[in-house]
Amino acid sequence: MNRMKTTEARKKDTREKIALGGLVAKAGLRYEKRALLLGLLIDARHRIIGDESERARLMEIGEKAFTREPD
């Protein structure tokens, strides 16, 4: 039973990572260096903590991107 839970958890983790990679590609950042991508994400995290207007601004950009044609 424990092995089954571990397998399911690993599958779920893998699906989440694949989906996150898809977001990087959709943002047009597929060929950027990993350090740059991580830096962008860390910077964004710092900018949205406690800043609801920045969070809302970025949400709007993301929602518009999801409604565009797939890449």
C-alpha positions as CSV (number, residue, x, y, z in Angstrom):
1,M,0.0,0.0,0.0
2,N,2.8,2.4,0.9
3,R,4.5,1.7,-2.4
4,M,1.3,2.6,-4.3
5,K,1.0,5.9,-2.5
6,T,4.6,6.7,-3.3
7,T,4.0,5.8,-7.0
8,E,0.9,8.0,-7.2
9,A,2.6,10.9,-5.4
10,R,5.5,10.6,-7.9
11,K,3.2,10.6,-10.9
12,K,1.3,13.6,-9.5
13,D,4.6,15.4,-9.0
14,T,5.8,14.6,-12.5
15,R,2.5,15.8,-14.0
16,E,2.8,19.1,-12.1
17,K,6.4,19.6,-13.3
18,I,5.4,18.9,-16.9
19,A,2.6,21.5,-16.6
20,L,5.0,24.1,-15.1
21,G,7.4,23.5,-18.0
22,G,4.5,24.1,-20.4
23,L,4.0,27.5,-18.8
24,V,7.7,28.4,-19.4
25,A,7.2,27.4,-23.1
26,K,3.9,29.4,-23.4
27,A,5.6,32.5,-21.9
28,G,8.2,32.3,-24.8
29,L,11.0,31.4,-22.4
30,R,11.8,27.9,-23.6
31,Y,15.3,28.6,-24.6
32,E,16.4,30.8,-21.7
33,K,19.0,29.6,-19.3
34,R,17.6,28.0,-16.1
35,A,19.4,30.5,-13.8
36,L,17.6,33.3,-15.6
37,L,14.2,31.6,-15.3
38,L,14.7,30.9,-11.6
39,G,15.8,34.5,-11.1
40,L,12.7,35.8,-12.8
41,L,10.5,33.6,-10.6
42,I,12.2,34.6,-7.4
43,D,12.0,38.2,-8.3
44,A,8.3,37.9,-9.1
45,R,7.7,36.1,-5.8
46,H,9.3,39.0,-3.9
47,R,7.3,41.6,-5.9
48,I,3.9,39.9,-5.3
49,I,4.3,39.3,-1.6
50,G,2.0,41.8,0.1
51,D,1.4,43.7,-3.2
52,E,-2.1,42.9,-4.3
53,S,-2.0,45.4,-7.2
54,E,1.1,43.7,-8.7
55,R,-0.5,40.3,-8.1
56,A,-3.6,41.5,-10.0
57,R,-1.6,43.0,-12.8
58,L,0.3,39.8,-13.4
59,M,-2.8,37.7,-13.1
60,E,-4.4,39.8,-15.8
61,I,-1.4,39.2,-18.1
62,G,-1.5,35.5,-17.4
63,E,-5.2,35.2,-18.0
64,K,-4.9,37.0,-21.3
65,A,-2.1,34.6,-22.3
66,F,-4.3,31.6,-21.6
67,T,-7.0,32.9,-23.9
68,R,-4.6,33.3,-26.9
69,E,-4.0,30.6,-29.5
70,P,-1.8,27.8,-28.3
71,D,1.9,28.1,-29.1
